[in-house]
Amino acid sequence: MKYLFILGRNPELSRLEIKSYLKRTGNNVFDESFRKNGLLLELEKPLEAGAVDILGGTMEIGIVLCNLKDINRKEIYYGSENKFNYVLWDFSEETENVSEYLKKRFHSERLKTTEKKFTGFVRGQDKDFRKPSSNLITEGYFVFDNLFGRIIQRCDYKEIERRDMQKPVRREDLSISPRLAKIMINLSEVNENGTLLDAFCGVGVILIEALEMGIKSIGIDKDKEAIEGAKKNMEWFKFPNGSYRLMNNDSTRAVVGSMDVLVSEPDFGQTLKKTPEKREAEKMIRNFENLMIDVLKNMKKSVNSRFVFTCPLISVGRDRIGCDVLRISDKAGLKVEEGFPVKEFREGQIVGREIVVMKR
């Protein structure tokens, strides 16, 4: 079966996430094509119904219905309403012709339809991508090369934001987004019956997303106030007590039982309000590297598989300074996964991130 994944602001990171997600769910990829922010995959098995809710970097998922030459013989509208709005995602030189075809076909089938245009934008990591700006869209279709398909899953960003904003304890300057937390968890390739360790859990953003996926979790933080905040958040979400554990401890020395993966946004130590001098930034980066080496050395005794974490990427004017990931891996006795690190930052952001995946 062929599926189209419409990716968000960091397509390269999203591609890696999707492949890790499919690997951990046992769904082999037979073929792959990539256009703009559209990733077309031929999969061994049908995709899970709620996949878009688990993937942090995917906006919508569609299924291929037919080749363009067979579109006349294929049912394309599965709804019950006589009047609806739709969009047509463009990943082909044939999109304009298909747009005209759909208007004529829907009219011949006595359906009152309006094709909504793409007037909004997703501000991407390297370039911007168009997106529908209207919320009044019932159906979504796409053209990818010579293939035609229908959107079957959409990410509910409003629900994700509501869940994040309403939890009792938030730390905007120090926490990652639920979207990035999902991406990192998928990159770890942890199984549903596995256990995830967050060595710098803060108020529990990564733990929450892991528990939402049914993954048991342990969170460590040396900040007692952060652990208290995480506890309040866990209780607010009503996660079962046996599904998580919180430890007020130092991850360079903490002793934990056997874990499957480590997924963490490490403590950078400070929030920068202005762009630092290059020498100052290099010193902060080196301190961070030394911290991560100590943490990974300690946690390698317990973690059986992958280590997924972020490293600071600091703006020093026109350039950004990042960590020496190979130094960290060599000192910790680990290997950097192919394709990493991946940059993740927004324009004007002083401290961005690099996403790192390491393995034994």
N, C-alpha and C positions, 0 to 999 in steps of 0.2 A: 504494500500500500504506500502511496506517495502523499506526503504532508508538506505544507508550506508553513514555516515559522517566520512571522514578521517580527523582527528584532527591534529592541529599544535603542537607547542612546550610545551603547558601546557594543556594536555588532560582533567584533572579534571575541570579546569576553563572553558574549551570549552564545556564540557558536561553540566555544569550549564547554560552557555550562551544559548546553543541550546534549552534547556528545557524552559528557560524564553522567548526566541524568539517564540517558538511554542505556549506558553501560551498567549502571547500578540497578536498573529495572529489567535487565536482561533482554533488551530489544536491539537486535543487530541492525546496523546501517549497511545497506547494499549499494547505494549510490547517493551522490551529493552534488548539488549545484548551488551557486551563490550569485545573486544579483542585487545590487544596492544594499538594502537591509532585509532582503528576503532569502531564506535558507530553505531549499527544497531537498527533502530527504526521502529516499525509498527505504521503508522499514520492513523488518521481518514480520512483526506482529502489529495489530491495531494499537493505536496510541491510547493511553489511559484517558478517561473522560475528564478528569480534573487536572490534566498536565499543566495547563496554563497558570493554574493557581499555585503550583509548586515551583515553576520556573520564574526566577526573578527578572530575567532579561528579555522576556518575550511578551509582546503586546497582544498578538492574536495568532491563532493557529487555524489553518484551512486544510481541507482535504481535496485532492485532485479528483474531479468527476470524469473527465474525458479529455481526449485530444481535440483540438479546435475543429478538425475536419468532421468530428462526430457530434458536435454540439447540438445539431438539429434533432438528433435522435435521443438526446439525454434530457431527463427531467431535471430542471435546475431550481425550481421554487418549491419548497417543502412546507411553506406556511399555510395558514388558514385565512388570513386577512386579505381582503380584496384590494386594500390600499396600503402601500408601504414605501419607505425610502431605502435606498441601498447605495453602497459605494463599490467601486471597482479598483482594486489595487493593481498598480502598473509595474510589471516586471517583464515587459515584452514590447516589441515593435508592433505587435498586432492589437494592442489595447484599444486604440481608437476605433478600429473596425469592429471589435467585440462590443464596444460601448454602443455603437449604432445598431448592431444586431440585437442587443438586449432591449433597447427602447422599442424596436419594431416587434420583437417577439412578445414582450409583456403587453403591448398594445393589442396584438392579435389574440392574446389569451384573455383580453378584457380585464386586465389588471391596471389599476391606477397607481403608477409608480413615478418616483423622482430620483434621478441619480444625483447624489450629493458629491460635490467636488472637494478636492483636497486643498484647503486654505490654511490649515494649521501646520505647525512644524514641531518635530522632535529635535532638540538641539543635541546633535551627536557628539561623540568623542572627537572625531576628525572632521565631520561634515554634518549638515542638517538634512533631515528626511521629512518629506511631507506626510501629513496625517489628516484624517477627517476632523473638522472642527465642530461639527454638529453632533449632539448627543441623540438626536431623533433619527437614529439609523436602526432599521430592523434587520436588514440582510447585508451581507458582505460577500463579494466575489473577487476573484483574482485571475489575472492572466500571467503565466510564467512561461516564457519562450512560446512553445506551441501547445501549452496545456491550459485547461480551464478548470477552475475549482471554486469551492464555496467555503466561507469562514464558518467554523464550527465551535470555536472557543475564543472568548475574549477575557482579557485580564480586567478584573474589577478594581481599578485603582482607588476609587472612592471608598470601598470597603477596607482596603489595606490601610489607607490613610486614617479612616475612622478608628480602626483597631489600634493603630499606633498612637494616635492623638489622645485617645480616651483612657489609656492605661494610666494608673495612678502616679507612676514615677517616670519622668523623662529627663534626659540630659542631652539637649540638642547639640551642644558643642562637642560632646565626647562620644556620642553613639553613632553607629552606622545606620543606614536605612534598612527597613525590612527587605526591600528589593535586593540590596547587596548581600544581606545576610542569607537570603535564599540561594543566591548565586554561589556563594562560598560553600554552603552546605552541599549543594549538588556537586561542586568541584571535588569535594572530599570523597564522593562515591560511597558514602556510608549506606549500609543496608538498613531497612526499616527495623530489624531486630538488633541493630548495632547500638553502640554507645558513643556519644560525642562529648569531647572535652573542650570547654572554652577556658583558656588559661588567664584571660583578662575579661571576665564576663560583664563588668560594669553592672548596669541595671537589667541585663538579661535579654537584649534584643536578639542575639543569635540563638540563645537557649529557647526563647519563645517560638521562633520560626522552626527550630528543630523539633520541639515538642508538638507543634501543630502538624508536622509531618509524621508523628508517631515514633520519633527517635528519642530514646532515653538520653539524658544529658546531665553533665556535671559542670558546674561553674565555679571558678576560683577567682578571687580578687583580694588584694591586700587592703583595699579601702573598705573599712567596716560599713560606712554609710552606703556605699554602692551595693554591698551584699544585702543590707536591710531593704534597699530599694528594689533589688531583684526579687527578694522574698515577697514583698507586697505585690509586685507584678505577677509572680507565679500564682499567688493566691487569688488575684483578681481574675486571671484566666481560668481558674479552677482546674489546673492540671493536677492529676493524682499525685499524692505525696511520694509514692514509690517510683515515679517516672523521672525525678530529678533530685539533685543534691547540690547544695551551695556551701562553699568553703571560704572562710575568711583567712586567707593564707598567702604566702609569697610563692609564685609559680617557679621561681628558681630553686626552691627547696621543698615544696609541697610533695607529699607522697600520696599517690592515688592508686587505685587498683587498675586492672587491665582495661584499656580503652581501645576503641577501634580507630578513631580519627581525632585530630585536633583541628578546630576551626576557631579562629580568634582575630580580633582587632586589638593588637597590643597597645599598651599605654605609651603614648609618645612623650608624655611628661609635661607638656605645656600647650596652651592655645596661643598661637601667634596672631597678633592684631595688625602687624605690619611686616612687610617683606624684610627678611634679615640679610645681613651681609653674608657673602659667600663663605668666609672663614667661620662665622658663627653657625651657619647651616651645616657645614661639614662636621663641626664638632658635635652638633646635635645628632646628626646621622650616625657618626661613629659610636656615640653613647647608646643609640638604639640598637645598632648591630651587636654590640657587646651584650646588651640585655637579652636579645633574641638568642644569641649563642648559648647563654647560660640556661635560658628557659628550655630550648630545644634539647640540650644535653640532658637536662633533668627529666623532661617529659618523654624522651626517647625510651626510657626504661619502661614506660607504661603504654605508650601509643603503638599499636600494631601495624597501622597502615599509613594513611596520608596525613600531611601537615599542611593546612591551608591558613594563610595569615596575610595581613596587610603590612606593607612597609611605607613609611612617609616619603612623599615626593614633594620637595620643598622648592617653591619659586624663589629665585634670586635675581629677578629682573626678567630678561628675555629667556633665560634657561631655567631648568629645574634640576635639582640634585636628588638622586635616589641612593638607595643602599647598594653595597657590593654584595649581591645575593650569593654569588659563588663563594665569597669569603665566609658568609654565614653558614652555607651548606657544608663547606670543607671543615670548618671548625666544629660543627655539630655532628659531622659524620653522616650526612644525608645527601641525597641527589636532587637536583632541581628537575621537575617534570618538564618535558619538552613543550615549548610554546609559552613558557612563563619566564619572567614576570610579565604581566599585562598592565599597562597604565590605566588609571581610572581617576579622572579629575575634571573639574569644570573650569571654564574660562574665568579668570580673575581670582580663582581659589589659591590662597597662599600655600596651604598644605593639602596636597592631593594624596593619592595612594598608588601603590603598585600591588597587584594581587599576585601572591606567590604560592606555588604548590610544590611541596617537597615530598619525597618518599624515601624509604630505606634503601 
